[in-house]
Structure formats: C-alpha cells, structure tokens
Amino acid sequence: MFHGVGFEINAQMRLEEKNLREFMDAMSADHKRMADIIADRTSLSLDEARKLFAEARTKDANDALNAGVVHEVSDLVIPPGAPVITLVLT
C-alpha cells in the first residue's frame, strides 16, 4: 500500500491559515519527492506515482510486478533441513 504523508498534531494546537499552508506545502513537497523517486525507479509515470498517495489502496503482487516495483514474484522454498526459527510474541 502506498499512502500519503500525514501529521500528528496536538489537540491544543491553534491552526491558522499560515500554519495550514505550511503543513500543506510540506506534505506536497514530500509527495513530490516520493513520487519522483518511485517514477525514477519503477515503470510508473510521475502522474501514476502521485495517484498512489491519493488512492491509499492495497495492491497485489502482480500490480507490483507490472509496475516494476518488484522484479520477480515467486514461491518461498525452504530447503530441506534448513534451520527454521519461530518467533513468539507475548
């Protein structure tokens, strides 16, 4: 899932227009920087990369493969006799 940038704010914070513009400018700059990197390193166009942040939808392995996000999708094969460690969270 690709999702956009967000901010945690203090509930006691007073927001004025200038603050909101600063937040939006920072978010826009972050989205542009991330979209530029995604477009540069995948087969997605800049517009397609930017749309990922607005959608916030889960994609599947085939979507990732077709977009060039991953190079290969294959089944996990653990060789016989290989050590397997199980983590138990309590």
FIBARO-198930 format. One record per residue: residue in one letter; x, z, y of N, C-alpha, C in turn. Coordinates in steps of 0.02 Angstrom, whole numbers, padded with zeros to 5 digits, always signed. Example, Ala and Ser with C-alpha at 12.3 -4.5 7.8 and 13.67 -1.06 7.14 Angstrom:
a+00660+00390-00284+00615+00390-00225+00660+00390-00165 s+00642+00354-00112+00684+00357-00053+00645+00394+00002 
END
This chain:
m+00042+00000-00059+00000+00000+00000+00044+00000+00062 f+00029-00043+00107+00061-00044+00172+00011-00013+00221 h+00034+00031+00262-00011+00060+00312+00027+00068+00377 g-00010+00075+00430+00021+00079+00496+00050+00147+00511 v+00079+00150+00570+00110+00211+00595+00056+00256+00624 g+00064+00321+00617+00017+00368+00646+00055+00427+00676 f+00020+00467+00713+00049+00526+00745+00007+00587+00729 e+00040+00642+00716+00007+00707+00711+00009+00736+00782 i-00048+00761+00805-00048+00791+00871-00074+00863+00867 n-00052+00902+00913-00075+00971+00920-00147+00970+00946 a-00191+01007+00914-00261+01008+00936-00269+01031+01008 q-00221+01069+01032-00224+01094+01101-00194+01045+01152 m-00171+00988+01129-00139+00940+01173-00191+00904+01217 r-00175+00900+01280-00218+00862+01326-00192+00791+01329 l-00236+00744+01315-00217+00674+01316-00243+00641+01379 e-00199+00608+01414-00217+00569+01472-00200+00496+01457 e-00223+00452+01499-00212+00381+01487-00138+00364+01478 k-00095+00394+01519-00024+00379+01513+00004+00401+01445 n-00020+00459+01419+00003+00482+01353-00021+00434+01298 l-00083+00414+01303-00111+00368+01252-00074+00302+01253 r-00057+00278+01313-00019+00215+01318+00050+00223+01286 e+00082+00281+01297+00148+00294+01267+00142+00293+01191 f+00092+00327+01164+00081+00328+01092+00070+00257+01065 m+00027+00219+01099+00011+00151+01077+00072+00105+01082 d+00110+00112+01136+00171+00072+01143+00221+00087+01088 a+00228+00151+01072+00275+00171+01018+00250+00145+00951 m+00185+00150+00938+00158+00125+00874+00165+00049+00870 s+00151+00015+00924+00158-00058+00925+00230-00079+00912 a+00277-00044+00943+00348-00060+00933+00368-00048+00860 d+00344+00008+00831+00360+00023+00760+00329-00029+00714 h+00267-00049+00727+00234-00100+00686+00272-00166+00690 k+00293-00185+00750+00330-00247+00759+00395-00246+00721 r+00431-00190+00727+00496-00183+00692+00486-00187+00616 m+00436-00153+00590+00424-00155+00518+00401-00224+00495 a+00357-00256+00534+00334-00323+00517+00391-00373+00519 d+00436-00367+00567+00494-00411+00571+00537-00405+00508 i+00549-00343+00485+00589-00332+00425+00554-00360+00364 i+00489-00347+00357+00452-00372+00299+00452-00448+00298 a+00440-00479+00356+00439-00553+00359+00508-00581+00344 d+00561-00547+00365+00629-00570+00353+00649-00565+00279 r+00623-00515+00244+00646-00502+00176+00597-00521+00121 t+00540-00550+00140+00491-00572+00091+00470-00643+00108 s+00421-00669+00072+00395-00735+00088+00333-00731+00133 l+00318-00671+00158+00261-00663+00203+00281-00686+00274 s+00232-00716+00308+00244-00734+00378+00238-00671+00421 l+00259-00676+00483+00255-00619+00528+00183-00597+00537 d+00137-00646+00544+00066-00629+00552+00039-00594+00489 e+00058-00619+00430+00036-00587+00368+00063-00516+00362 a+00124-00506+00382+00154-00440+00379+00118-00392+00427 r+00102-00416+00486+00067-00374+00535-00003-00354+00510 k-00036-00400+00475-00103-00387+00449-00103-00332+00396 l-00047-00323+00361-00043-00271+00310-00057-00202+00339 f-00034-00190+00400-00043-00124+00431-00116-00111+00449 a-00152-00163+00468-00222-00154+00487-00266-00147+00425 e-00247-00179+00370-00288-00178+00309-00283-00111+00273 a-00222-00084+00264-00210-00023+00226-00245-00027+00158 r-00237-00085+00125-00267-00095+00058-00212-00093+00006 t-00229-00068-00052-00182-00067-00108-00177-00136-00137 k-00116-00158-00148-00103-00223-00179-00080-00212-00250 d-00085-00264-00292-00062-00256-00361+00006-00290-00370 a+00033-00285-00430+00099-00311-00444+00103-00386-00432 n+00051-00423-00448+00051-00496-00437+00054-00513-00362 d+00018-00473-00322+00021-00484-00249+00093-00473-00225 a+00125-00420-00249+00193-00405-00229+00241-00461-00251 l+00231-00487-00311+00273-00541-00337+00263-00605-00296 n+00201-00623-00283+00186-00684-00245+00211-00680-00173 a+00212-00620-00145+00235-00611-00076+00310-00603-00070 g+00344-00599-00127+00416-00590-00125+00437-00518-00110 v+00391-00471-00117+00407-00400-00106+00450-00375-00165 v+00435-00401-00225+00475-00387-00284+00497-00453-00314 h+00549-00452-00354+00575-00514-00383+00549-00526-00454 e+00528-00472-00487+00507-00478-00556+00460-00421-00573 v+00412-00435-00616+00368-00384-00643+00374-00389-00719 s+00392-00334-00751+00400-00334-00823+00380-00267-00852 d+00368-00266-00917+00351-00204-00951+00413-00161-00957 l+00403-00097-00954+00457-00049-00964+00472-00045-01038 v+00535-00052-01055+00556-00047-01125+00610+00006-01129 i+00595+00060-01166+00645+00113-01176+00676+00101-01244 p+00742+00090-01247+00774+00077-01311+00765+00135-01360 p+00757+00119-01423+00750+00173-01473+00810+00220-01470 g+00796+00285-01473+00849+00335-01472+00872+00354-01403 a+00847+00321-01352+00867+00338-01283+00839+00406-01265 p+00878+00446-01227+00851+00512-01208+00793+00504-01158 v+00742+00542-01169+00683+00542-01125+00674+00613-01099 i+00671+00620-01035+00664+00686-01004+00594+00689-00974 t+00559+00742-00990+00491+00752-00963+00494+00809-00913 l+00468+00797-00854+00465+00849-00802+00395+00878-00802 v+00392+00943-00801+00327+00978-00797+00326+01016-00732 l+00278+00999-00691+00270+01033-00626+00219+01088-00634 t+00238+01146-00609+00191+01203-00613+00170+01225-00545 
END
